[in-house]
Amino acid sequence: VHIHDVLRAVDFMLTNDSLSGPVNIVAPGCVRNDEFTQVAGNVLGRPTFLAVPYWIMSIMLGEQAILVAEGQCVIPKRLSALGFRFAFSDIESALRDLLQK
């Protein structure tokens, strides 16, 4: 999730009286690590032909390696249901805005 959207979501929650309780501030699209790596490489103009093998991630991260490798699909259901719209709804537009000069 882009920092701009995080700040907008917090403002949205603070000014929306019908919203209470926990809210997921996550980007609306699910992205796996391999997709993130490929998009980041494209945005930065860098090759992405080598990936970190899962067994190395497993040694470094233990059980958490699955979250890095496979991702976790969390959807901003409550924000979307109340009409919040993300300025950066996909990984490519967010990375382009954050990483390009």
RAZI-V319242 format. One record per residue. N is the residue number from 1. RES is the residue in one small letter. PSI is psi in degrees with one decimal (NA if undefined). D_CENTER is the distance of its C-alpha to the mean C-alpha in Angstrom with 2 decimals. Layout:
BEGIN
N,RES,PSI,D_CENTER / N,RES,PSI,D_CENTER
END
This chain:
BEGIN
1,v,134.9,4.22 / 2,h,142.4,7.47 / 3,i,-35.4,10.29 / 4,h,-43.5,12.53 / 5,d,-33.4,10.80 / 6,v,-49.7,10.76 / 7,l,-40.7,14.42 / 8,r,-39.7,15.28 / 9,a,-41.5,14.04 / 10,v,-45.8,16.14 / 11,d,-43.3,18.99 / 12,f,-43.9,18.77 / 13,m,-38.7,19.07 / 14,l,-27.3,21.90 / 15,t,4.0,23.81 / 16,n,105.5,23.50 / 17,d,-21.9,26.40 / 18,s,0.3,25.61 / 19,l,126.5,22.42 / 20,s,160.3,22.96 / 21,g,-173.6,21.57 / 22,p,144.1,18.11 / 23,v,134.7,15.12 / 24,n,117.7,11.49 / 25,i,89.3,9.44 / 26,v,156.8,6.07 / 27,a,151.2,4.97 / 28,p,-13.4,7.96 / 29,g,143.1,7.38 / 30,c,135.2,7.17 / 31,v,127.0,6.91 / 32,r,159.9,9.55 / 33,n,-42.1,10.34 / 34,d,-37.1,13.15 / 35,e,-43.0,11.41 / 36,f,-45.5,8.99 / 37,t,-44.3,12.35 / 38,q,-46.1,14.27 / 39,v,-43.4,12.36 / 40,a,-41.8,12.33 / 41,g,-42.5,16.00 / 42,n,-44.8,16.86 / 43,v,-40.4,15.57 / 44,l,-7.6,17.43 / 45,g,34.5,20.34 / 46,r,147.1,20.39 / 47,p,148.1,21.35 / 48,t,46.8,19.07 / 49,f,-14.8,21.84 / 50,l,125.1,21.71 / 51,a,153.7,19.17 / 52,v,122.8,19.54 / 53,p,146.1,21.54 / 54,y,-38.8,20.40 / 55,w,-31.3,23.62 / 56,i,-43.5,22.89 / 57,m,-37.7,19.49 / 58,s,-40.8,21.47 / 59,i,-43.2,24.10 / 60,m,-38.2,21.81 / 61,l,-8.4,19.44 / 62,g,-135.4,21.70 / 63,e,-22.1,20.36 / 64,q,-13.3,16.81 / 65,a,-35.1,16.78 / 66,i,-34.8,16.01 / 67,l,-36.5,12.60 / 68,v,-45.1,11.86 / 69,a,-46.5,13.75 / 70,e,-25.3,12.99 / 71,g,178.5,9.64 / 72,q,118.1,9.79 / 73,c,99.4,9.47 / 74,v,131.8,9.29 / 75,i,138.1,10.17 / 76,p,60.8,11.03 / 77,k,-47.1,14.58 / 78,r,-42.4,16.64 / 79,l,-46.4,15.14 / 80,s,-40.4,15.46 / 81,a,-29.8,18.90 / 82,l,2.8,20.11 / 83,g,7.3,19.29 / 84,f,133.5,16.30 / 85,r,130.5,14.92 / 86,f,135.9,11.80 / 87,a,-30.5,13.07 / 88,f,87.3,10.09 / 89,s,-6.8,9.30 / 90,d,160.5,8.31 / 91,i,-35.8,6.82 / 92,e,-45.7,10.45 / 93,s,-37.6,11.43 / 94,a,-48.4,8.90 / 95,l,-39.9,9.97 / 96,r,-44.0,13.47 / 97,d,-40.2,13.77 / 98,l,-33.5,12.69 / 99,l,-23.2,14.56 / 100,q,143.6,17.56 / 101,k,NA,20.62
END
